[in-house]
Amino acid sequence: FEALSYTWGDRTSNRSLRKTQGRLEVTPNCLAALEDRRHQNQGRTLWIDAICINQHSNTEKNHQVPLMNQIYSKATQLLIYIG
């Protein structure tokens, strides 16, 4: 997997992202990063904190955030998106 780091930006104007299990609300910056980093002809596995960590659960965030150093260090590549 590759890890994607980006600025979250405005959280009040979320965009809807379609996924196999339904829809997911993401910030405009997250959607822009996904669109910009997308491979046109092949799949890509990205770890994105705002998507992979349940942002509505303080319990999960408190557990996962301390692990982010390990997550980023185990990624095959770290992508940084600044817009």
Sequence and secondary structure as in RCSB ss.txt:
>XXXX:A:sequence
FEALSYTWGDRTSNRSLRKTQGRLEVTPNCLAALEDRRHQNQGRTLWIDAICINQHSNTEKNHQVPLMNQIYSKA
TQLLIYIG
>XXXX:A:secstr
 EEEEE    SSS EEEEETTEEEEE HHHHHHHHHH  SSS   EE HHHHS TT HHHHHHHGGGHHHHHHHS
SEEEEE  
